Amino acid sequence: MTDGDSPSVDGEAIRKVVTETNYVTWRRQGGWNPLVVTRAEGSTFWDDRGKAYLDFSSQLMATNLGHGNPAVVAAIQNQAKQLAYAAPGFATEARARLSFALLEVLPSGLSRFFFSTSGTEANEAALKVARVATGRTKVVSRHRSYHGSTAASISVTGDPRRRPIEKVQKVPGTVFAPDCYCYRCPFGLTYPDCGVKCADYVDEMIEREGDVAAMILEPVVGTNGVIVPVPEYLPMIRKITKKHDVLLIADEVMTGWGRVGEWFGVDHWNVVPDILTTAKGITGAMVPLGLTATTQKLHETFTETYFPHGHTYEAHPLTLAPAVAAIGEYRRLDLIMKSRKDGEYLLRRLAEIGEKHPSVGEVRGLGLFAAVELVKDRASRTPFNTDDDKLAGRPLVAEKVAAAMLKEGVYCVAWISHLVIAPPLIITREGLDRGLEALDKALLVADAEIAPPPAT
């Protein structure tokens, strides 16, 4: 095998070694035939045959700055030369600089930080902090949620990835609340006449459950549909959790770092959680870094109490320095405002495209974070596929649409019965139009899956 930049790279040899020696996440292992990616720049990546692909989902909703940002690359290089590793018990310049930078962008009041290497780990730490600090056990989560793959984080995950493992690896204490999902309201109500019942229900849940330490939620649901709450929802949840002295954990692994047109999703509703977790865009995904940010009050809980958490790579300097550079790039390129403006354009164009295709049930989103939900019947809102189809490895219509887009040179994430559109925040309008054109064409695949009405 040769260097990834070389046109003579042996893609088949790479694919063979990887598929014969590796596990791949969240799927049955048989039949995996991955694309071989050799390099990436900006909003584009290339395969072993030199074909270019527009990254229309920022890989896994992570490369917010695009690929290969020079300032972040330089920060990685410089830190590797200066201090590539230090144990968590030491203070480093990278640790201090990132701490200062975070104080300037996080919601006011979140001033104590624990650094890890993924969103999963960030949530694992948050759940442990919440339970130990309050002395309570239960956590309220939501059905359409994803919070990670480790024991506690998968236990508070509502989506189907929890089900295969929960019989043998489950942290007890999770209770699931309904989502603020107006397209499929769990109460069969219509906004605004509903009075935001999905939030009021949480009040009753906490009251009846007792022993609740925290509620964890994604301000905008991520992989499970980019579900944007109604304006009253998050403020109501914050009021309810305070009423019951329950901590609020905002999982901003996907919604942070400009993805939804603000630094963080909670900023849209002026809500300050007790704990905020994030990862992915904090370094533009160029190195793995997770963050658990808490209030000073929570930190004081552990002044004379043992803090029961840690790992070898906590506050790893090689992950912290590029985060400082990334924050600088979000500012220099004015990407928060760009995400907001381009997001308005994206949603307008998606709505236009959706009207043309009977397989599109709903288009929704915020900033450069959107979903196209596919249905086989608009009137009944019946999805093409279900959670059980995903777990059983059955063919999914959304994945067929994504495959058609890939043939056109546009990569887009599909999950069960919707597409997640989340391009790098640096994408040009021309890039957006190209991706939307590929989507428009690929949706014909889903349209063809709709059964014709019976003959009369």
HUMO-V72791 format. One record per backbone hydrogen bond with DSSP energy under -1.0 kcal/mol. NH is the residue of the N-H (numbers start at 1). CO is the residue of the C=O. If there is no record, write none. Layout:
# HUMO-V72791
NH_CO / NH_CO
This chain:
# HUMO-V72791
6_3 / 9_6 / 11_9 / 14_10 / 15_11 / 16_12 / 17_13 / 18_14 / 19_15 / 20_16 / 22_18 / 32_29 / 38_46 / 41_44 / 42_67 / 44_41 / 45_53 / 46_39 / 47_51 / 48_36 / 50_47 / 53_45 / 54_409 / 55_43 / 56_54 / 56_411 / 60_58 / 61_57 / 62_58 / 63_58 / 64_62 / 66_63 / 67_42 / 73_69 / 74_70 / 75_71 / 76_72 / 77_73 / 78_74 / 79_75 / 80_76 / 81_77 / 82_78 / 83_79 / 90_87 / 96_92 / 97_93 / 98_94 / 99_95 / 100_96 / 101_97 / 102_98 / 103_99 / 106_102 / 110_107 / 111_109 / 111_294 / 112_294 / 114_292 / 116_290 / 122_118 / 123_119 / 124_120 / 125_121 / 126_122 / 127_123 / 128_124 / 129_125 / 130_126 / 131_127 / 132_128 / 133_129 / 134_130 / 135_131 / 138_211 / 139_173 / 140_214 / 141_175 / 143_177 / 145_143 / 154_150 / 155_151 / 156_152 / 157_154 / 159_145 / 162_159 / 165_162 / 166_162 / 168_165 / 169_165 / 175_139 / 177_141 / 181_179 / 184_181 / 185_182 / 188_185 / 194_190 / 195_192 / 199_196 / 200_196 / 201_197 / 203_199 / 204_200 / 205_201 / 206_202 / 207_203 / 208_204 / 209_205 / 210_206 / 213_138 / 214_138 / 215_247 / 216_140 / 217_249 / 221_227 / 225_222 / 226_222 / 233_230 / 236_232 / 237_233 / 238_234 / 239_235 / 240_236 / 241_237 / 242_238 / 243_239 / 244_240 / 245_242 / 246_241 / 247_213 / 249_215 / 250_275 / 251_217 / 252_250 / 252_277 / 256_252 / 257_263 / 258_262 / 261_258 / 267_264 / 268_265 / 269_266 / 271_266 / 274_248 / 275_248 / 276_293 / 277_250 / 278_291 / 282_279 / 283_280 / 285_280 / 286_283 / 290_116 / 291_278 / 292_114 / 293_276 / 294_112 / 295_274 / 299_295 / 300_296 / 302_299 / 303_300 / 309_307 / 314_311 / 316_313 / 319_316 / 320_316 / 321_317 / 324_320 / 325_321 / 326_322 / 327_323 / 328_324 / 329_325 / 330_326 / 331_327 / 332_328 / 333_329 / 334_331 / 335_330 / 338_334 / 339_335 / 340_336 / 341_337 / 342_338 / 343_339 / 344_340 / 345_341 / 346_342 / 347_343 / 348_344 / 349_345 / 350_346 / 351_347 / 352_348 / 353_349 / 354_350 / 355_351 / 356_353 / 360_357 / 361_373 / 362_373 / 364_371 / 366_369 / 368_259 / 370_421 / 371_364 / 372_419 / 373_362 / 374_417 / 375_359 / 376_382 / 381_377 / 382_377 / 390_386 / 391_387 / 392_388 / 394_389 / 400_396 / 401_397 / 402_398 / 403_399 / 404_400 / 405_401 / 406_402 / 407_403 / 409_406 / 410_405 / 411_54 / 415_418 / 417_415 / 418_415 / 419_372 / 420_413 / 421_370 / 422_56 / 425_64 / 427_424 / 432_428 / 433_429 / 434_430 / 435_431 / 436_432 / 437_433 / 438_434 / 439_435 / 440_436 / 441_437 / 442_438 / 443_439 / 444_441 / 445_442 / 447_443 / 448_444 / 449_446 / 450_447
